[in-house]
Amino acid sequence: MNFDKVFPGAKTITLDINYRSTNSIVGLGNEVIKHNARRKKKTLKATRQSNVTPQYLRPKNTDDEAETITNYIIRQVKQGKKKFRDFAILYRSASNSRAIIEQFILEDVPFVDYGSEESFYDHWIVKPLIDHLRLALDRRNFEAIEGILPTLYINREKGMRFILDQELLQKKKWPLIHLKSYPNFKDFQKENLVERIKLIKSLKTLKPLDAIQQMRREFYDQYLETNKRSKLTHYKEVLRETLDELEASAKRFSTIEGFLDFIDEVARKRKSLNQCHNNADDDKVSLMTIHKSKGLEFPVVILIGASEGNMPHSSVFETGRINDIFVTQKGRDKITAALEEERRLVYVAITRAKDELIVSSPAYYRGKKKAVSRFILAAFPKQTASNAGTQLQYSATVSKTSSVNTTQTETVYAWICTSETCNVWKRIRTFEEAELPSKSCPVCRAPMKKGSKEVMVIQKSYTDFVDLRV
């Protein structure tokens, strides 16, 4: 930023032509990033023109988001309009991918996960809780026993060797009880062991969400706090996000047995997909964090989780996290600096798209109601921002116009929700949509009817034209 001041004789060449994305995608990117103060001021111009505008989705939650996006991708591929490899799903952090990966697996959508080949439920933070649930149903599940030993501060290999040796001498209904005679086992550890077995017994009748929350309260959160990997602020952020995502997943099931059956089904299908699609040139959807997408491009980008608390991430407002990252921002508010970095991530995600862009903001994120990301709302006029969080779709198009602000309206055909408590509607853009005999609201599932809506067309003063269709 200070290069021209340090070297005043240097010539500045502004690279303001975008050859990748269409005019509307570049325009939306411009509207997002212009709110950053610490940047070289420039407005990118697109060389590619298109009538296809960025689409906005407001699903109920992350699972509804995953289902809607998966169905859309499958439909596009079946109709011959796209291939799986044309799509990229981008997200803020790795834990955001749980729902979309599960939906892809259940619907046999081929994908490559550039984050990890490990299942969400095999994550080192998640697996011990799942193993406790397995023991609640099968107390002689030795693999699960091994998985929970670290939470009792017992070495996996030594602890399992001792339990198996004792089993050869005398089998127990609860093999864990052998640990009462474990060498150098202190009295308080024996008490903790007995309490843990009692807890595991009690889990069987609970709903999965209640069981996970109880384990977190009684021992697991404290165990994670003492884990060496948990000491850094970054890991504390990962811990919270991962466990919140586990609770969001568990909330869908009424029994532990049903939850574990689902986890096992996902694991089987993931293994099968990995075996069938192991060629780098296979036709697959790409899944990755925004960080990993830097420098890449895709015909269609779907940005998920564009809600407050995720974009920007809640850690932006945590002093410890800010001090970890922004330690040299002299004269600048650290939260402002962090927010600008978060906004850059959204800009990066938007400008990975070549032809089409879909931005999705779940209304409920990990069980909590969330507003649309401020970065997305800021890209549109203030007079519409207050209503934006309850709507289903935005579009933005960019073209050269005069420098005077004007506002116009036009009538468009649309599917309109019939529920009195839901104001969602979706513009009818294709002949196929217009010919559909019926349609359910993607948010409340009530029937939708065909009708019309008035939309505003707002001309921006910086000579770019934004068409906001809500």
Secondary structure, DSSP 8 states (H G I E B T S, - for coil): --HHHHSTT-------EEEEEEHHHHHHHHHHHTT-SSS-----EEEE--S---EEE--SSHHHHHHHHHHHHHHHHHTTS--GGGEEEEESSGGGGHHHHHHHHHTT--EEESS-SS-GGGSTTTHHHHHHHHHHH-TT-HHHHHHHGGGGT--HHHHHHHHHHHHHH---SSGGGGGGG-TT--HHHHHHHHHHHHHHHHHTTS-HHHHHHHHIIIIIHHHHHHSGGGSSHHHHHHHHHHHHHHHHHHTT-SSHHHHHHHHHHHHHHHHHHHHH---TTS--EEEEEHHHHTT--EEEEEE---BTBBTTBGGGG-HHHHHHH-S--TTS-HHHHHHHHHHHHHHHHHTTEEEEEEEE--SEETTEE--B-HHHHTTS-HHHHHHHTT-S-------B--SS-EEEEEEEEEEEE--TT---EEE--SHHHHH-S-EE-TTT--EEEEEEEEEEEEE-TTSBEE----
